[in-house]
Amino acid sequence: MSTLTVKTHSSVTEAPTMTSLEMVDYINAERKAKAEAEGLSFPCKKYKRLQHKDFLKKVPKVLGEEHSAKFSAQYKDSTGRELPCYRFPKRESCLMAMSYSYELQAQVFDHMTELE
């Protein structure tokens, strides 16, 4: 994964976090593995590639408007533009993963536990 500069709106914390960009990577990796296990290419009709912008739209629906705002952040893309993202602690990372699949939730939980 490339270097990522993220600005958050909350105070500095030592607890491990996971960005929405990393979450999208995990989701797409899981979808790719499922597609390949079924002999399908990825992306395909059954397993679509998740775009970060679509993930961003789902966050307030899963976590709630007010609660999700606490985790808003920005990152610089490869052209230097500052774009929105989220930086989630363990609980919210797991809630977002669970909204996609239980298998993904387990992967995210394990990843966050390793970082602790």
C-alpha positions as CSV (number, residue, x, y, z in Angstrom):
1,M,0.0,0.0,0.0
2,S,1.3,3.5,-0.8
3,T,2.0,6.2,1.7
4,L,-1.1,7.9,3.0
5,T,-1.3,11.2,4.7
6,V,-4.5,11.6,6.7
7,K,-5.8,14.6,8.6
8,T,-8.4,14.0,11.2
9,H,-10.8,16.3,13.0
10,S,-10.3,14.6,16.4
11,S,-7.5,14.6,18.9
12,V,-4.4,12.4,18.4
13,T,-5.0,8.9,19.6
14,E,-2.7,5.9,20.1
15,A,-5.4,3.4,19.5
16,P,-5.0,1.6,16.1
17,T,-7.3,2.8,13.3
18,M,-8.2,1.8,9.9
19,T,-9.0,4.2,7.0
20,S,-12.0,3.9,4.7
21,L,-9.5,3.4,1.9
22,E,-8.1,0.3,3.7
23,M,-11.6,-1.0,4.3
24,V,-12.4,-0.7,0.6
25,D,-9.2,-2.7,-0.2
26,Y,-10.2,-5.4,2.3
27,I,-13.7,-5.6,0.8
28,N,-12.4,-5.8,-2.8
29,A,-9.8,-8.4,-1.8
30,E,-12.6,-10.6,-0.3
31,R,-14.8,-10.2,-3.3
32,K,-11.9,-11.1,-5.6
33,A,-11.1,-14.2,-3.6
34,K,-14.8,-15.3,-3.7
35,A,-15.0,-14.7,-7.5
36,E,-11.8,-16.6,-8.2
37,A,-13.0,-19.5,-5.9
38,E,-16.0,-19.7,-8.2
39,G,-13.9,-19.6,-11.4
40,L,-15.1,-16.0,-12.1
41,S,-13.0,-13.0,-13.1
42,F,-13.1,-9.9,-10.9
43,P,-14.8,-7.6,-11.2
44,C,-17.8,-9.4,-12.6
45,K,-21.6,-9.1,-12.5
46,K,-21.8,-11.1,-9.3
47,Y,-18.8,-9.5,-7.6
48,K,-18.5,-5.8,-8.3
49,R,-15.5,-3.7,-7.4
50,L,-16.5,-1.3,-4.5
51,Q,-15.5,2.3,-5.2
52,H,-14.4,4.5,-2.2
53,K,-17.0,7.1,-3.0
54,D,-19.8,4.4,-2.6
55,F,-18.3,3.3,0.7
56,L,-18.3,6.9,1.9
57,K,-22.0,7.1,1.2
58,K,-22.7,4.0,3.3
59,V,-20.8,5.1,6.5
60,P,-23.5,7.5,7.8
61,K,-26.2,4.9,7.1
62,V,-24.4,2.3,9.2
63,L,-22.9,4.4,12.0
64,G,-25.4,7.3,12.0
65,E,-24.8,10.9,10.7
66,E,-23.6,12.3,14.0
67,H,-21.5,9.4,15.1
68,S,-19.8,9.0,11.7
69,A,-18.8,12.7,11.6
70,K,-16.4,12.0,14.5
71,F,-14.2,9.8,12.3
72,S,-14.1,12.1,9.2
73,A,-10.6,12.8,7.8
74,Q,-8.9,13.8,4.6
75,Y,-6.1,12.2,2.6
76,K,-3.9,13.3,-0.3
77,D,-4.3,11.4,-3.5
78,S,-1.5,10.7,-6.0
79,T,-2.1,14.2,-7.6
80,G,-1.9,16.0,-4.2
81,R,-5.7,16.7,-3.9
82,E,-7.2,16.5,-0.5
83,L,-10.2,14.1,-0.5
84,P,-12.5,12.9,2.2
85,C,-12.1,9.6,4.0
86,Y,-12.8,8.1,7.4
87,R,-10.4,6.9,10.1
88,F,-12.1,4.2,12.2
89,P,-11.2,2.7,15.6
90,K,-11.7,-1.0,16.1
91,R,-15.4,-0.9,17.0
92,E,-16.4,1.2,14.0
93,S,-14.1,-0.8,11.6
94,C,-15.9,-4.0,12.7
95,L,-19.3,-2.4,12.3
96,M,-18.6,-1.3,8.8
97,A,-17.1,-4.6,7.9
98,M,-20.1,-6.4,9.3
99,S,-22.4,-4.4,7.1
100,Y,-20.7,-6.2,4.2
101,S,-20.1,-9.7,5.5
102,Y,-19.3,-11.7,8.7
103,E,-16.2,-13.1,7.1
104,L,-14.9,-9.6,6.4
105,Q,-15.7,-8.6,10.0
106,A,-13.5,-11.4,11.3
107,Q,-10.6,-10.3,9.0
108,V,-10.9,-6.7,10.1
109,F,-11.2,-7.7,13.8
110,D,-8.1,-9.9,13.5
111,H,-6.2,-7.1,11.7
112,M,-7.1,-4.5,14.3
113,T,-6.3,-6.9,17.2
114,E,-2.8,-7.4,15.7
115,L,-2.3,-3.7,15.7
116,E,-3.1,-3.3,19.4
